[in-house]
Amino acid sequence: MITSATGPRPADFTDVRATNLAVVLRFVREHAPCSRADIAASTGLNKATVSSLVADLIERGLMRETGLTENRVGRPATMLVLDGSPYAAVGIEINVDYLTAIAVDLSGRRLLTWRRTFAGPAVTSGQAVTAVAALARRVLTRMTKEARRVLGLTVAVPGLVDLTGGVRIAPNLGWTDVDLAGDLGRALRGPDFPILVDNDANLGALAEHRFGSFGDTDNLVYVTGEAGTGAGVIMDGRLRRGGQGFSGEFGHIQIDPCGPTCGCGRPGCLEAVAGIARVSTDKPVFPFSPAEIEPRIDEMARLAAAGDRQALNALVGIGTDLGRGLAILVNLLNPQAVVLGGHYVPLASWLIPAAEAEVRRLVIAPDAGGCRIVASGLGYGAAALGGAARVLDSVDSGRLPGRG
């Protein structure tokens, strides 16, 4: 049986075959190079079914044969690997001071990475849509020249994004109730691929889960280190968005009731006491100039590396406050890893030890429940890469391109 919005319904042949195609595709993604016999033995599908499914996936350009292997008992086996070279998945991140576009093929190989300056708080949402559409068109033109078909575009936004792709509020961009998915679809004149919109922390978490050093970790939290501070949560191998898509507002956990006022208007939010605005200035004032962030982060890292006592003390204090917030997440969710991204990464050598000490002090489980705090290795493009990963996830779930 298959469950639909209207209740259970009988699964027809098309449903079953689509499910089985996705099962085989995921197995090859995770275990390539592998043989048809390996797939049958591990998935429980019979050999004839596997052979038919593999032939279908090869015809769609999603898989290819890569020769024989003799390192096994019995006859040599023809090995299979992912292909996906005729296709592309695209992610674009909207940040307060830049746009990032990343395209990957279906095997996850990076095809392009572009980063452009963007005066986010100074432009209207309509002007932002125009800028994102212009960047998207450039990506689509490049993919067309390379004879690749784009299977989907996902846009990352630093704000509350509902399950329909509407941005309910993005305070650092000054947006309220923006139909970004719809507006972008109209700007691109109704492309033949889906346009999705998601929170930047959610997509950063997807990127870490698929491409990061904790790709085999089913329980992790990704913490953005951008103008805002959010958290994307992977639990039991799945991204958790909450009832309306608004989960992960980590930056608005109150850490100090007497602390500085956050951009949301409330006192002592983590974003105000341990966010990037706090790292880059002693007394953050909201809204602040995004152009000031990177130079100040670089200068703070330089001073800390040189042993400047004032810089080191400031980073210990900020890391401790960050640890107080992380301890709440660890007590609630018991993740195996918390991954710090964005502007936290250049300062991770000084922030993480202080945060770890505070987490160990405040978490009730022994040894902080086994949680590690680490810096992301994906760079500033994590959310855009996660946008592409969301498209790949939809393919893995059975939304396959047609036969070539």
C-alpha positions in Angstrom: 0.0 0.0 0.0 1.0 3.6 -0.6 -0.2 6.4 1.6 -1.5 9.6 -0.1 -3.0 12.8 1.1 -6.4 11.2 0.9 -5.4 8.0 2.7 -4.0 4.6 1.8 -4.4 3.4 -1.8 -3.2 0.3 -3.6 0.2 0.6 -5.1 0.2 0.1 -8.8 3.0 -1.2 -11.0 4.3 2.3 -11.8 4.6 3.1 -8.1 6.4 -0.1 -7.2 8.8 0.3 -10.1 9.6 3.9 -9.3 10.3 2.9 -5.7 12.6 0.0 -6.8 14.4 2.3 -9.2 15.1 4.7 -6.3 16.3 1.8 -4.1 18.8 0.6 -6.7 20.0 4.2 -7.4 20.6 4.9 -3.7 22.4 1.5 -3.3 24.8 2.3 -6.1 25.3 5.8 -4.8 26.4 4.4 -1.5 28.3 1.3 -2.5 29.7 1.9 -6.0 31.4 0.2 -7.7 29.1 -2.7 -7.2 27.6 -5.5 -9.4 24.0 -6.4 -10.2 24.5 -9.4 -7.9 25.6 -7.1 -5.0 22.4 -5.1 -5.5 20.2 -8.2 -5.5 21.8 -9.7 -2.4 21.6 -6.5 -0.4 18.1 -5.2 -1.4 16.2 -8.5 -1.6 15.2 -7.8 -5.2 15.5 -10.8 -7.5 18.2 -10.8 -10.1 15.9 -10.4 -13.1 14.2 -7.4 -11.5 17.6 -5.8 -10.7 18.8 -6.4 -14.3 15.7 -4.7 -15.7 16.0 -1.7 -13.2 19.7 -1.3 -14.0 19.0 -1.3 -17.7 16.3 1.4 -17.1 18.7 3.6 -15.1 21.5 3.2 -17.7 19.0 4.3 -20.4 18.1 7.4 -18.3 21.8 8.3 -18.1 21.9 7.8 -14.3 24.2 4.8 -14.2 27.0 3.3 -16.3 29.0 0.1 -16.4 32.6 0.5 -15.6 34.3 -2.8 -16.6 34.8 -6.2 -15.0 36.2 -7.2 -11.6 37.9 -10.5 -10.9 38.4 -9.9 -7.2 35.6 -12.2 -6.2 34.6 -15.9 -6.1 33.1 -17.1 -9.4 32.9 -15.4 -12.8 34.0 -11.8 -13.2 31.2 -9.3 -12.6 30.3 -6.1 -14.5 30.6 -3.2 -12.1 28.2 -0.3 -11.9 28.8 3.3 -10.9 26.6 6.4 -10.9 26.7 8.6 -14.0 24.3 11.5 -14.0 26.6 13.5 -16.3 23.7 14.6 -18.5 22.1 16.3 -15.5 22.6 19.1 -13.0 21.2 20.1 -9.7 21.5 23.8 -8.7 21.5 25.6 -5.4 21.6 29.4 -4.8 22.1 31.0 -1.5 20.8 34.5 -0.7 22.9 36.1 2.0 23.0 39.6 3.3 26.1 40.5 1.4 26.5 37.9 -1.3 24.8 35.4 -3.6 26.3 32.0 -4.2 25.4 29.5 -6.9 26.6 25.9 -7.1 25.8 23.2 -9.6 26.6 19.6 -9.2 25.9 16.5 -11.4 24.0 13.5 -10.0 27.1 11.9 -8.6 27.8 15.0 -6.6 30.7 16.3 -8.7 30.9 20.1 -8.5 30.3 21.7 -11.9 30.5 25.4 -11.0 30.7 27.7 -7.9 30.0 31.3 -8.4 29.9 34.0 -5.7 28.6 37.5 -6.3 28.3 40.6 -4.1 24.8 41.5 -3.0 23.5 44.4 -1.0 20.7 42.4 0.6 19.3 44.8 3.2 19.5 47.8 0.8 17.3 46.2 -1.9 13.7 45.3 -2.0 12.5 41.7 -2.3 11.5 42.4 -5.9 15.0 43.6 -6.7 16.4 40.6 -4.9 14.3 38.3 -7.1 15.6 40.0 -10.2 19.2 39.5 -9.0 18.7 35.9 -8.2 16.9 35.2 -11.5 19.8 36.8 -13.4 22.3 34.6 -11.6 20.1 31.5 -12.2 19.8 32.3 -15.9 23.6 32.4 -16.2 23.9 29.0 -14.5 21.2 27.6 -16.8 23.0 29.0 -19.9 26.2 27.3 -18.8 24.5 24.0 -18.2 22.8 24.2 -21.6 26.1 24.8 -23.3 27.4 21.7 -21.5 24.4 19.7 -22.7 23.1 19.2 -19.2 19.5 19.2 -18.2 18.7 21.0 -14.9 16.5 18.9 -12.7 15.8 21.4 -10.0 16.8 24.7 -8.3 16.7 25.3 -4.6 17.2 28.7 -3.1 18.5 29.2 0.5 17.2 32.1 2.5 18.3 33.3 6.0 14.8 33.4 7.5 11.5 31.5 8.2 10.5 29.6 5.1 7.1 27.8 5.1 6.5 24.4 3.5 5.2 26.1 0.3 8.4 28.1 -0.3 7.1 31.4 1.1 9.5 33.5 3.1 7.4 34.6 6.2 10.2 36.7 7.7 13.9 37.3 6.9 14.9 40.0 9.4 18.4 40.5 8.2 17.1 41.0 4.6 14.1 43.1 5.7 11.6 40.7 4.1 8.1 39.8 5.3 5.7 37.5 3.4 7.6 37.1 0.2 6.4 34.4 -2.3 9.9 33.7 -3.4 9.3 30.4 -5.1 6.4 31.9 -7.1 8.1 35.2 -7.9 11.3 33.4 -9.0 9.3 31.0 -11.2 7.6 33.9 -12.9 10.9 35.7 -13.4 12.4 32.6 -15.0 9.2 32.2 -17.1 8.0 28.9 -15.8 11.0 26.6 -16.2 10.5 22.9 -16.7 12.1 22.0 -13.4 10.9 22.6 -9.8 12.0 25.7 -7.9 12.2 25.1 -4.1 13.0 27.5 -1.3 14.3 26.5 2.1 16.0 28.0 5.2 19.8 28.3 4.9 20.5 26.3 8.0 18.4 23.4 6.8 20.2 23.3 3.6 23.6 23.6 5.3 22.6 20.5 7.3 21.7 18.6 4.1 25.1 19.6 2.6 27.0 18.3 5.6 24.9 15.1 5.7 25.6 14.4 2.0 29.0 15.9 1.3 30.6 16.8 4.6 33.0 14.8 6.9 30.0 13.6 8.9 28.1 12.1 5.9 27.6 8.8 7.7 26.2 10.5 10.8 22.5 10.2 11.1 22.1 12.8 14.0 23.8 16.1 13.5 23.2 19.8 13.9 24.6 22.4 11.5 24.9 25.9 12.9 25.2 28.8 10.5 27.8 31.5 11.3 26.5 34.2 9.0 24.7 37.5 9.8 22.1 35.4 11.5 22.5 32.3 13.6 20.3 29.3 12.8 20.5 25.5 13.2 19.6 22.8 10.7 18.7 19.5 12.4 19.3 16.0 11.0 17.7 13.3 13.2 17.7 9.6 12.3 19.0 10.5 8.9 16.3 13.0 8.0 16.0 16.8 8.0 13.5 18.0 10.6 11.6 21.1 9.6 8.8 21.2 12.1 5.1 21.6 11.6 5.2 24.6 9.4 8.9 24.6 8.4 10.0 27.0 11.1 12.3 24.8 13.2 15.9 25.6 14.0 15.7 29.2 15.2 18.7 28.6 17.4 19.9 32.2 17.3 16.8 33.3 19.3 17.3 31.1 22.3 17.7 33.5 25.2 21.1 33.1 26.7 21.3 36.3 28.9 18.1 38.1 29.9 20.2 41.2 30.7 22.3 41.0 27.5 22.3 43.2 24.5 19.2 43.6 22.4 19.0 41.2 19.4 17.9 42.3 15.9 14.5 40.6 16.7 14.0 43.1 19.5 14.4 40.7 22.4 17.2 40.9 24.9 20.1 38.4 25.2 19.4 36.1 22.2 22.3 33.9 21.3 22.6 35.8 18.0 23.3 38.9 20.0 25.7 37.5 22.6 27.5 34.9 20.4 26.6 35.5 16.8 28.9 36.9 14.2 27.9 40.5 14.9 29.1 39.9 18.5 32.4 38.4 17.2 33.1 41.4 15.0 32.3 44.1 17.5 32.2 44.5 21.3 28.6 45.9 21.2 26.6 44.8 18.2 24.1 47.2 16.9 21.3 46.0 14.7 21.0 46.3 11.8 24.7 46.3 11.1 26.7 46.6 7.9 27.4 43.2 6.4 30.4 44.6 4.5 32.2 45.0 7.9 31.9 41.4 8.9 34.6 39.6 6.9 37.4 42.2 7.5 36.7 42.1 11.2 36.6 38.3 11.4 40.0 38.2 9.5 41.4 40.8 11.9 40.2 38.9 15.0 41.7 35.7 13.7 45.0 37.5 13.0 45.1 39.0 16.5 44.2 35.7 18.1 46.9 33.8 16.2 49.4 36.4 17.3 48.5 35.8 20.9 46.7 39.1 21.5 45.2 38.8 25.0 42.2 41.0 24.4 41.2 39.1 21.3 41.7 35.7 23.0 39.6 36.7 26.0 36.9 37.9 23.7 36.8 34.7 21.8 36.7 32.6 25.0 33.8 34.6 26.2 31.9 34.3 22.9 32.7 30.6 22.7 31.4 30.1 26.2 28.1 31.8 25.4 27.9 29.7 22.2 28.4 26.6 24.3 25.5 27.6 26.6 23.2 27.6 23.6 24.7 24.4 22.2 24.2 22.6 25.5 20.5 23.2 25.2 20.5 21.6 21.7 22.6 18.7 22.9 20.4 18.0 25.9 17.3 18.1 23.7 18.5 16.3 20.6 21.6 14.3 21.6 23.3 14.8 18.2 26.5 13.0 17.4 28.0 16.2 16.0 27.5 19.9 16.0 29.0 21.5 12.9 29.9 25.2 12.9 29.7 26.9 9.6 30.2 30.2 7.9 32.2 32.9 9.7 32.6 30.7 12.7 35.0 28.5 10.8 38.1 30.9 10.7 37.7 31.4 14.5 36.9 27.7 15.3 40.4 27.0 16.8 39.5 29.5 19.7 35.7 29.2 19.9 35.4 25.4 20.0 37.5 24.7 23.1 35.5 27.2 25.1 32.2 25.9 23.7 33.1 22.3 24.4 34.0 23.1 28.0 30.6 24.8 28.5 28.7 22.0 26.8 30.5 19.4 29.0 29.6 21.5 32.1 25.9 21.8 31.2 24.9 18.6 29.5 23.5 16.0 31.8 24.6 13.0 29.7 28.2 11.7 30.5 30.8 13.1 28.1 28.1 15.4 26.5 26.3 12.4 25.2 29.1 11.6 22.8 28.6 14.9 20.8 31.5 16.5 19.0 31.8 20.1 18.0 33.6 20.6 14.8 34.2 23.2 12.1 32.6 22.7 8.6 34.9 21.9 5.8 32.4 23.1 3.1 33.2 26.8 3.2 30.8 29.7 2.6 28.9 27.8 0.0 27.4 25.2 2.3 23.8 26.4 2.0 24.0 26.6 -1.8 25.5 23.2 -1.9 22.7 22.0 0.3 20.2 23.4 -2.2 21.7 21.2 -4.9 21.7 18.3 -2.4 17.9 18.8 -1.9 17.4 18.3 -5.6 19.6 15.1 -5.4 17.5 13.9 -2.5 14.4 14.2 -4.6 16.0 12.1 -7.3 17.0 9.5 -4.7 13.4 9.5 -3.5 12.1 8.5 -6.9 11.7 11.7 -8.9 13.7 10.4 -11.8 14.4 12.1 -15.1 12.8 10.5 -18.2 14.7 8.2 -20.5 17.2 9.8 -22.9 
